[in-house]
Amino acid sequence: MPSDWDYAFEMPDHPRAPRVARRVVRLVLEEHGEGELVDQAELLASELIANSHRYAKGPANVRVKRIGARLRVSVWDGNPDLPSFGTAAVSGPGDEAGRGLGLVRLCAESYGGFAYGSGALGSGGGKVMWFELGDEGACRGLG
């Protein structure tokens, strides 16, 4: 079983943040010999950070953490409004938006989010969105 580890990094409010986040997640996983999870973790982290960039002002924080047999990736931002995973669907190939949370719902073993109000955790509030992948990390429902 892999040993536990934990990395956190801040992403600026910048259009290239999702791309940079993908690269950092890939690097962390490759350095820990987690190659089988790279593609999915990179994709899903990119979707969460892209949502953060689109709907929140300011930076976002990304955390990549191995806990036993599970990999957890979480993204914090300053917008306390939680999106709904329950109605998220994967858009059509020509659509330019709308597939992110649907992909998380289909590909993650578990996922969720929580909001916290002003002053919680020493900040002005916001939310954390997260997903977990197991050792196999297979997407369900994608061809």
SULBELNOR-V779636 format. One record per backbone hydrogen bond with DSSP energy under -1.0 kcal/mol. CO is the residue of the C=O (numbers start at 1). NH is the residue of the N-H. E is the energy in kcal/mol with one decimal. If there is no record, write none. Layout:
{{CO & NH & E} {CO & NH & E}}
This chain:
{{5 & 66 & -2.4} {7 & 64 & -2.7} {9 & 62 & -3.4} {11 & 60 & -2.7} {12 & 14 & -1.8} {14 & 17 & -2.1} {16 & 20 & -2.4} {17 & 21 & -2.9} {18 & 22 & -2.2} {19 & 23 & -1.9} {20 & 24 & -2.4} {21 & 25 & -2.7} {22 & 26 & -2.6} {23 & 27 & -2.5} {24 & 28 & -2.6} {25 & 29 & -2.4} {26 & 30 & -2.8} {27 & 31 & -2.4} {28 & 32 & -1.2} {29 & 34 & -3.0} {30 & 33 & -1.5} {34 & 37 & -2.0} {37 & 41 & -2.6} {38 & 42 & -2.8} {39 & 43 & -2.1} {40 & 44 & -2.8} {41 & 45 & -2.5} {42 & 46 & -2.0} {43 & 47 & -1.9} {44 & 48 & -2.2} {45 & 49 & -2.6} {46 & 50 & -2.3} {47 & 51 & -2.2} {48 & 52 & -2.1} {49 & 53 & -2.6} {50 & 54 & -2.3} {51 & 55 & -2.6} {52 & 56 & -2.1} {60 & 11 & -4.1} {61 & 76 & -2.9} {62 & 9 & -2.7} {63 & 74 & -2.4} {64 & 7 & -2.8} {65 & 72 & -3.3} {66 & 5 & -1.2} {67 & 70 & -2.0} {70 & 67 & -3.1} {71 & 133 & -2.4} {72 & 65 & -3.0} {73 & 131 & -2.1} {74 & 63 & -2.5} {75 & 129 & -2.5} {76 & 61 & -2.0} {77 & 127 & -2.1} {85 & 88 & -1.2} {92 & 95 & -1.4} {99 & 103 & -2.2} {100 & 104 & -2.0} {101 & 105 & -2.6} {102 & 106 & -2.1} {103 & 107 & -2.8} {104 & 108 & -2.3} {106 & 140 & -2.3} {110 & 132 & -2.8} {112 & 130 & -2.8} {114 & 128 & -2.4} {116 & 126 & -2.2} {117 & 120 & -1.8} {119 & 122 & -1.3} {120 & 123 & -1.7} {123 & 119 & -2.2} {126 & 116 & -2.5} {127 & 77 & -2.0} {128 & 114 & -2.1} {129 & 75 & -3.1} {130 & 112 & -2.1} {131 & 73 & -2.4} {132 & 109 & -2.4} {132 & 110 & -1.2} {133 & 71 & -3.0}}
